[in-house]
């Protein structure tokens, strides 16, 4: 009985354990940990992680790792960097490990000092002097030998009793009753205990024990996201200095001198909601709201992100060797399939930390553009069914339309522009913040600046006539109302303005004057933004309305000199009953 107890105590007290004990659990310090070599980060929070390094092989021909990722289904792969020693199997399991740590409680301090001479104080007047002989315990093998077949493994169970050898004999002491203890020699303060850890074992048959082999892991997991942002500095002469920076949010694992690829474009992961069984997890870990598509912070730009969906592409360029501790460095970039990649080298970022790094800087030509968009509204014949609040919203949408001042940027750089916040500056001052939208090379995008208060707009709609029974569709008969309308725009600013005017109507277009274009369009088409129909979601259009009517659009491109006015006339009609 005593030799077995002493062997178990040696294990827990940090002494040299017997060979039988070593087979029960691995020392935590002996487990391999592969560094992260590269991470490809997508804007939606998914990351393609690549670990690679050297690791020792144990007596069983395995490399055991104290790290188990939580990849999405079908994205986990392990490999060997030497074709002569391939990875034959990968096993994920919960195993016992030996963890060395500082003794923090009286129980742990006693366990760490078996064999020490002590004075035990149970009560102020009651003391016991002797040598700590043993602490009874049931080893893992003993527990498992008495368990039913196929029971889960267990760690060593330690008693609350201490066996103290005194002059009078061996005394059992309940450690919970001890008020204090005096060590006659300097006590040991380190203890080795057992606990369960989820380990990853890579089978490497044919490799000698102790030899190091090159191995790697690759997988896709959610937990690292990058959020782009732009700063656009205007020189007032048609050139804009554009700076792109990335905010990295790391909630996955520690990065040290890793190469990080920032991707414009989002791949489609068909099984992104399903954890791979290799993770031993049934659900993914809870991340911050930045990774939650339903949260406001995670939903920012999400529509634009998902609209850029593309296939995942692997970036295989090796990073040059750098001295540790260097600052993140932009190495280069390139296009791969439908994705564009910026590469940032030398990234060191702890789990839970954030980092802002500059990514790119370039100059784009721009011009000032003024736009006016007037939406359509239900005709008077249909407004009887709206409540007071809805009637006020219709009136606000049509009253005093405003001209918007925008910047039109032409993407002449080597990189596409991605959907992101854009801070606009001039002469060192902030003048606006807008949203940069995805813009391919050589394409153009508009950044909203402000409302052009010096450009006034007046709109008029005049009914010119009604024709009863003008249209019959099936058994339904419709009357026709003809409209003559005009938009008058006056430029009170000191500069000439180039103006793009768009007017939506319900019904059918007839004619646009002053060089305009009149056309009937699909109200749900890509070239018909929702601004043309602010009532699409809530207005109760009657079921027969679309049977007789469509959506019309008038467009003009004009220039107005300072102090001058322009009148844009147009005619249209609609049917009702």
Secondary structure as UniProt FT lines:
FT   HELIX           2..13
FT   HELIX           19..22
FT   TURN            23..24
FT   STRAND          26..27
FT   HELIX           28..30
FT   STRAND          36..41
FT   TURN            43..44
FT   STRAND          46..56
FT   TURN            59..60
FT   STRAND          62..65
FT   TURN            73..74
FT   STRAND          77..80
FT   TURN            83..84
FT   STRAND          89..102
FT   HELIX           106..111
FT   TURN            112..115
FT   STRAND          117..123
FT   TURN            124..125
FT   STRAND          126..134
FT   STRAND          137..138
FT   HELIX           140..146
FT   TURN            149..150
FT   STRAND          157..158
FT   STRAND          161..166
FT   TURN            167..168
FT   STRAND          169..174
FT   HELIX           175..177
FT   STRAND          180..183
FT   STRAND          190..203
FT   TURN            205..206
FT   TURN            209..210
FT   STRAND          212..222
FT   STRAND          224..234
FT   STRAND          239..250
FT   STRAND          255..264
FT   STRAND          266..267
FT   TURN            270..273
FT   HELIX           277..279
FT   HELIX           289..291
FT   TURN            293..294
FT   HELIX           296..299
FT   TURN            300..301
FT   HELIX           302..306
FT   TURN            307..308
FT   STRAND          309..310
FT   TURN            324..325
FT   STRAND          329..336
FT   TURN            337..338
FT   STRAND          339..349
FT   TURN            351..352
FT   STRAND          354..374
FT   HELIX           380..385
FT   HELIX           388..398
FT   STRAND          404..410
FT   STRAND          420..426
FT   TURN            427..428
FT   STRAND          429..436
FT   TURN            441..442
FT   STRAND          444..451
FT   TURN            453..454
FT   STRAND          455..473
FT   TURN            474..475
FT   STRAND          476..491
FT   STRAND          497..512
FT   TURN            514..515
FT   STRAND          517..521
FT   TURN            523..524
FT   TURN            526..527
FT   HELIX           530..532
FT   TURN            534..538
FT   TURN            543..544
FT   HELIX           545..548
FT   STRAND          550..560
FT   TURN            562..563
FT   STRAND          565..576
//
